[in-house]
Amino acid sequence: MTQASSRDRCAGPRADLAAATAAALLVVAAVLVGRHLQDTRRTLFVHWPPLFADWSPHLGPGTPAAVLVAGAVVAYGSSVAARLPWRRLLLAAWAAALAWTWSLALVDGWRRGVAGRLTTRNEYLTVIGRFPDIPAALRDFTQHIVSDSPDPWPAHIAGHPPAATLTFVLLDRIGLRGGGWAGAWCITVGATACAAVLVAVRALADERLARRAAPFLVLAPAAVWVGASADGYFAAVAAWSVALTALAVTGRSVAWAAGGGLLFGLTCYLSYGLTLFALIGAAVLVTGRRRVRERPVLPLLFLAGAAVVPAVFTLTGFDWWEGYRLLVVRYHQGVGGTRPYGYWVWANLACTVLVTGVATAAGLRRAGAVLVRRRTAPRAEARLAFVVAAAVLALLVADLSGMSKAETERIWLPFAMWLLPAGALLPGPRAWLAAQAVLALLLNHLLFTGW
């Protein structure tokens, strides 16, 4: 080995460590500056900036399980992911993500960690009684968004298109009533985002990278907020939209495109901000552009699928554009209009570090390096880096919009899921996985991450 190649081999790990350190320092700066602003100006409206959380060191019934799951994934996750047949790997990844998310949620106990999450005054279950006639409620939905309207919606209901609330109304209608079932729904469905991202990475890049990404998706600190928030459910719907589209553009049946479009349409009616998933979808289409040129029906099927949910809601009387316009008014009527943009525009990124972990920061550095040398980089790595870059772009657009100030550790979960596969580019994954696990355990045991 030449001296130059030896230096190259050492430079990568040193640069990874530097990226992780820079990410950690960003978090420290956000904590210190945020604490000062909140103590002196009271304009952040969070108790433990940059997170919407309270300092509350505690143990709980989920603690032993969380430690066991973390230890098992760190010790055996990479080797098991490399050996399992593909379909079994998907099931195992979902099961492990489910175990990790449930155990973290139960650190706060059943009532505080799961059953009570979606029953607080700003949450979806508080308005189920206002949907006895669903079509009538949808026609009237925009009349209750702004704060000074008659009987205004609570914050989370006003802040989302009605498909979000309607999900919990329908769960109630089929007998799955109360916060326990709602929390279980969000955790169980939310954990499938792990499998969806693996499907997409395998289709767009290759199976080796998907297998390497699996433990990072399972052991994500994001699980602290997936259990149990509706945004974890939103993340899964958005992830499966991308996964089905990826299957369509990489040689599988073009019918997957209709399914991907259908779920994209639903995604847009779960959260206004998730229309930015169009950027990730566009990256998928660019990656599979040869297939798109060969089968021009593919984008038509996607668009046809994407039109279904908007058509249904529009025909029942809900105007998405009017809803968003009124949401902007409501946002500036509340704390969103007071929280300082100059702090949150970078502190939101510190929240993202806490959601995705320092390993992801190092992985993003690797992805950036791959894009810089994309002509000589392995094709699969370049494709993975391109999709990850699209997720970064979507997140940055959301950040610069000024409509995401605080609580982005929850709101940006759908975007965060697409940053995590960057961990597949890291050598020596065990140490990085341990760092991810320790971060999640500390967050969940030192803070109460309510919203």
N, C-alpha and C positions, 0 to 999 in steps of 0.2 A: 504494500500500500504506500502510495506516495504521501509526502508531507501535506500536500494540498488537499488530497482526498480525505486524509485524517482530520484536517481542520474542518472540512465540509461536514463530516459526520458529527463532529462535536458542536458545530454552530447551530444545528437544528434544535437539539435539546436546550441549549443555552437560550436561544431565541424563544422557544416555547415557555421556558421559565420566566423570561422577561415579560412576555405577553400576559402570563398568569399574574405576575407581580403587579403589572400596570393595572390590570382589572381589579385586583384586590385594593390597590391604592385609590382607585376611583370610588370604590365602596366606602373606604375610610373617609375620603373627602366629602362624600355625600352625607355621611353620618354626622361629621363634625360641623360642616356648614349648615346642614339642615337643623341640627340641634340648636345652633346659634340663632338661626332665623326664627325658629318656632318659639324659642325662649324670649326673644326680643321683640318680634313683630307679630307673632301668632297668626301668620298668614298661610302656613302649610297645611293645617288641619289634619295632621297625622301626629301620633304620639311618639313614634320611633322612626323618624325619617331616615332613609327615603321610603321605608315600608309602611303600609297601613297596618300597624301592629302595636302591641303593648308589651313592655318588658314584663315577663312573667315566667321566671325559671320554674320548671315543674317536670315531674315524671307522670306517667299514666299507664293504663292497661296495655297500650300498644307499644310501650317502650321495649320490652324484651323481644317482641316479634320484629320490630324495626331493626334492632341491632343484629338479630339473627339473619334477616333477609339481606341486610347490607353486607355482613361478613361473608355470606354464601356467594353473593354476586361478585364481590371483590375477589374472592379466592378462586371461584370456579366459573364465573360467568363467561369469560372469554373462551376458555377451553370447551365448555359445553356448547356455546354458540358455534364454535368451529366444527363440532362433530355431529350435531343433531341433523336429521333429515329436515329439509326446508320447512315443510308444513308443520312438523312437530316443533321446530324452532319458533314459528309464529305463535303457536299455542302456548309454548313455554314462556316466551317473552311477555305475552299478554298476562299469563298467570302470575309471573314474577312481578310485573308492573302493578297488577292488581293487589298482590300481597304487600308490596312496598307502600302503595298509596293508602290502603286500608290501615296498615299498621301505623303510619304517620298520623292519619286522621284520628285514630283511637288513642294516640298519646294524649289528646285533649278529652278523652272519654266519649261515650256514645252520644250523650245529649249535646255537649259543647262542641264536639268535633265532627259530628255527622248530622244527627236528627234536628239540631237547632239552627244549623247554618242557613237554611233557606226559609226560615220562619220569622226572621227579624223584620223590623218595620219597613226596611227598604227592599225586601226580597219578594220573590215571585208568589210564594204561597199565601201571602197576605191578601191577594186580590182575586183568588179563585172564585169567591162568592159573587164577584162582579161579572162573571161569564155564564149566567144561566142560559142566555141565548148567544151562542158564539158569533153568528153572522152579525147580529145587532151590535155586539161589543166591538167587533172589528170595524164596523162602519163608524162607530163613535170613538174609536181609539185615539185619534189625533186631537180630539176635543179636550183631552185631559192631560196633555203633555206639559204645557207651560205651567209654572208655579201658581199663577194667579187665575187659572181656569177653574171652572166648577169641579170640585172633588178631584184634584190633580192626582195622577198616578204617583206612587212612591218612586224613589230615584232610579232603581234598576229597571223597573217596568217602563218608565218614561224614557230611559236611556237606550232602549233596544226596540227593534221592530217586534210585532206581536207574536212571531213564531216562538220566541223565547218563552214568553208567558204561556202561550197556548200549549207548549209541551207539558207543562205541569198541570194545566187544566185537564188535558187528555189523560194523564196518569191518574188524576183524581177520578175521572169519569169511569175508568176501567177498574177501579177499586184499590189502586196503589196510592192511598191517601196519606198525607202527613209528611213531616220532615224526614222521617227515617227512610221511606221509600224514595223521596226526592233526592236525598243525599246518596243513597245506594245507586240510583240511576246515574247520577253524575260521575260517581267513582267508577262504576262498572263500564259505562260507555266511554268515559274519558280515558281509561287505561288502554282501550283499543287503539288510541292514537299511536301508541308504540308500534303495534303491528302494521298499521297503515303506512307509517313512514318507512318501515323496513321493506314493505312491498314496493313502494315507490323507488327506494334506493337500489334495490335489486334490479328493477326494470330499467331504470335510467342509467345506472352506473354498472355495477356487477354484484354478484352474490358475495364475493369475498368482502367487499366493503360493507355490504349490508350486515354480514355476520359480525364484522368488527364493530359496527355501530350499535349492535343490539344491546350490549351491557350498558352503554351510555344512555340509551333511551329508557331502559328499565330503571336505572338508578338515578334518574334525573331529580335534582332538587325541586323541579317544577311540581313534583308529586305533592309537595306540601300544600299547594294551592288547587291542584286537581281535586283533592279530597277536603272538603266537598264544596265545589263551587260550580255554578252553571257554565262558567267559562271553560272548565275541563271538558264538559259535554260539547260545547261549541268547537273546541280544539279537535275533538275526534271527528265531528262531521266535516270540518274543513280538511282534515288530513285524509279522510277517505275520498273526498272529492279529488284531491291531487293524486292519490294512489290509483283510483280507477282511470283517471285521465292518462296517467303514466303507462298503465297496462294497455290502453288503447293505442298509444303512439309508439309502442315498442314491439308491434307484431302480433299481439293478441287480438282477440275479436274487437272490431271497431265498435261493437255495441257497448263496450265499457265506456265509451265517450259519452253516451246518453246518460249513463249512471253518474259519471263524474259531473256532467252539467247539472243534473237534477240536484245533486248534493251541493254544488256551488250556489245554485239558486236558493236552496234552503239556508246555506251559510249566510248569505246576504240578508236574509230575513230573520236571522238569529242575532246579528250584530251589524250595525251600520259600518263600523270600521273594518269589518272583515271583507268588504268589497275589495280591499287591497290584496286579497288572495289572488286576484286577477293577475298580479305581477308574478306570483309563483306559478300559476297556471300557464302564463305566457312563456316562462322559462322551460316548463315541461314541453310545450309545443315546439319551441326552438330546438330543444334537445332532440326531439323526435321528428324534426322537420322533413326528413326523407320519407318517413311513413305518411306524414300529412300530405306531401306532394303526390305520393302514389295513390292515396285514398282521400280525395278532397271531400268525400262525404263525412269524414271524421269530424272536422270542425262544425259542420252543419248539424250532426247528431248532438254534439256538445251544446250548441246554441239552442237546439230544440229542447233538450233536457233542462237547460238553464232557464228556459222561459216558463216552465210549468208552475213552479212555486210563485213567482211574481204574478202570473196570470190568475192563479186561484185567489191570492190575496187582493189583487186589484178588482177582480169581479165581485168579491164580497165587500168592497168599499174602502179598503185601506190604501192610502196613497203614500208610498214609500218616500217620495221626494218631499212631500209636505211634512211627513213625520220627521225626516232629517232636519228640515228647515226649523221646525219647532223645537227639536232637540237642541240645536245650537243656541236658541233663545233660552231654553231651560238651563243649559250648561252654564251660561254666563249669569243667570239669575242666582245660581248657587255658589258653592265654594270654588267651582271651576273658574268663575270670573275673578276670584280673589287670589287664588294660588299663583305665585310668581312664575311666569314663563322662563325667566332667566335662570332660575334654579332647576325647575323640573326638566328643561330641555336636555340637560346632561345627567341629572339625578335619575331620570327614567332609565338611562343606560346602566346606571349602577344597580337598579332593580333587576334589570335583565341579567346582569352578572350573577346576582343572588339566585335567580330562577334557573339559570343554565349552568352555573358553576365555572370555576376557573379553568377546568379542563376544556370547556367549550371555547373559552377565550384563546387558549393555546391552539385548539383545533381550527379556529377561525384564522389565526395567523398562518397556519399551514395551508388552509384553503386559499387565502390571499396569495401565498407564494406559488401555489399551483396555477392560479389564474395568470400571474405575471409571466410564468414560463409555460403557458398552456400548449404552445406548439411542440414542446419537447416532453411535457409531462405525460404520464400514462393517461390514456383516453378516459378510462373509468373515473379516475381521480378528477380530471378536468370537468367531467359532467357533474359529478357530485358537488364540486366547488361552485359551479355555475348556479345550481339550484339553491345552494346555501346562500350564495351572494344575492339571489333574488329575494330570499327571505329577509336578509339584512336590509335590503333596499326597502321592502314593504314596511319593516319596522321603523326605519328612519323617516319615511314619509309620514307614518302615524305620529312619530315624535315631533316632527317639525310642524305638523298641522296645528298644534296647540290644543287639540281636543283630547289629548291624553296627558293629563297632569296629575300624577299620583295614581296609586292602585294598579299600575301597569304590571306589577308582579302577577296579577290575576288577569287583567284585561288582555295582556299580550301573550298569554299562554299559547294560543294557536300559532303565533309566529315563532315562539321559543322552541316549539317541537321540531322546527325545521332547521334550527341552529345546532341542535344536539348531534346530528350525524357527522358533524365536522370532527367529532372525537375519533371517528374511524381512521383518520389520517395520522393519529398520534402513535408513536412507538411506545412500548412499555406501558400498556393500558392499565395494569393493576394499580400502580401508584396514583394515576389520575382518577381511577374509579374510587379509590379510597378517599381522595380529596373531595369528590362529589358526595360520597356518603356522609363524611364528617360534616360538611357544610349543611346538608339537609337535616341531619340529626341535631346539630346546634341550633339551627333556625327554629325547628319545631319544639325543642325543649327549653329554649331561652325566651322565646317570644310567643305570644298568642296572636295569631295572624287572622284576626277577625276582619270583617268588612261590613 
